[in-house]
Every structure is written in C-alpha cells, then in structure tokens.
Amino acid sequence: MKLLLICVTLSLLLLTGCGQQSVNVPSALVSFIETLKENGVDGTLIIREPLNENMEYVAEYSIARYTSTRVLSFFKCKDAEKAEATLNEALQNKKLSGPVRNGDFVMAAIFYPPDEEAVEKLGALFLAHTFE
C-alpha cells in the first residue's frame, strides 16, 4: 500500500511539472551530457534557477543507482572570475566532493556512500571537455 501511495504521488508531481524545473538543456551542457552517457554515466538532468547573482543556472545530473545517491551539480557562472569564487565556495562545502572548474563552469559531486575514485574520473572528464 505504501509503495502504491509513493508511486501515485511521484506520478502526480511529474504530471504537474514539479519533478523538473526546465526541459531545455543549455547548448553548452548538451555535449558534456553526451560525453557522460558515452562513458556509461547515464542519468537525469534538471536545470534550476541560479543560487546567486554570480550564476546563470544550476544543472543537476542524477546518476541512476539503486543503492546510493549520486548527483553531479554544474554551476554555470557569468564569467571566469565568478566561477573561481564559486569554486572556492564549493571547496569549503564538506558535503561536496571533488569540486573542479572548467572555464565558466564548476562541477561538484554528492555521492553517498562516498566514491572518490568515481568522482576523480568524472572530474577528469569534466576538465578535458571543451565547453562552447
């Protein structure tokens, strides 16, 4: 009965649009999401409003896992200086793993249980990517 109630609730949220903030994936992020999928990292992308005036948007990529939480957060900043400030904030946040900066983008992970090896590999993919 609980499972049925949970499924109905989630379905209603998705039908009303509460499950996703935006369906438009910014073009600068499209090719990196394709790179993730090509490397076996399949997930669901949600675009959210910026957290502060330094950002254009925040994207969350939830990696499909049954036994853990795996979320990559991408912060698209307005310029390199603001991205550096965002990176410094992310480095101070104990909940985020492996924050890295690539141009105007900052990526950080939330993995529970922690998986530093996976975070390092994803960070390397992020740093090697050319964002347009």
N, C-alpha and C positions, 0 to 999 in steps of 0.2 A: 504494500500500500504506500509506504514511504517513497519507494522508487517511482511509482506512478505519479505521485504528487510532485516530485522533483522534476520528472520529465515534462509534465504539463506546465509547470512554472517556467522552466527553461524555454519551452516552445513558445509560450506567450511572450516572454521577453524578446526572443528573436523576431517574432512576428511584429512586435510593436517597435522594433528598431533599437531596443535598449541594449542589445548584445554587441552593438558595434557603433562607434561614433561616426565613421565615414567609410564609404566603399571606394572612394577614389584614392588609389595609391599614387603618391607623388612620383613623377617620372624619374627623379634622381635615385629613388629607392628601388624601383622595379628591377633593374639589372642585378642589384645585390641580393634581392629575394630569390631571383632565378639562380644566382650562384649558390646560395644556401641549398636550394632544392636539388641542384645538380650534385651537390656534395652529400646528399642524403639527409638534409636537415629540413624536414617537412613541418610546416606549422600554419598558424592562422595569424594574419596581420590585422591590427586595429590601429587606425590613425586617431590621435586625440589632440585636443587643444594644447597649445604651449603652456608650460608650467610657469613661465615668467617672460619678461619683455626681451630677453636675450634669444628666445627661440621662435622659430616659425611653426613647428609642430613637434609632437612626440609620436613615435610609432612603437607599438609593442608587438613582438612576434612570439607567440606562444607555441612552443615546440610540443608536438603530440607525444606524450608519455603517460603511461597509466600509473606508475608508481612514484612519480616525482613531479616537482614543479620546475619548469624550465622556461624562462621568459627572457628574451633579448629586448632591451629598450634602446631605441635610436632617438637621439635628440638632434634635430636639425636646427642649427643656430644661424643667426643672421650674418655672422662673419667669423673669421678665424679667431679674432680676439675674444669674442663672446663664447666660442667653442672651447677655448683654453680655460676660460673662467668656469664653464660648465664641467669640464673635465676635472678641474681642481675640486669642485664641489662633490662630484661623483667619487673621487678618490677618498674623500673624508667620510662617505656614507658606508658604514660597516655592512649593510645589507646587500650592497652591490659588489659583484665580483668582476675583476679584470677590465675596469674602465679603460678605453682607448679612444684616441681622437684621430680622425682622418679628414683633413680639411675643415669644413663647416659642420661635420657630423661627429657625434660622440656616441659610442656604444658601451653599454654595461649589461651585465647578466645578473639574473636572480635564479640560482639553481639550488634546489633543496631536494635531496641532500647535495652538499657541495660536490662539484666535479671540476677541479681546477684544470685537469688535462683537456677536457672538452672546451672549457672557457678559453684556454690558450689557443686551441685550434681555431675556434670561431673568431677570436681576436686577430689571429694571423690572416684569416680570410678577409676580414674587415679592413685591415691595414693594407693588404695587397690590392684591394678593389679601387678602381678609378670612378669616382662619383662625378657625374656631369650635371 
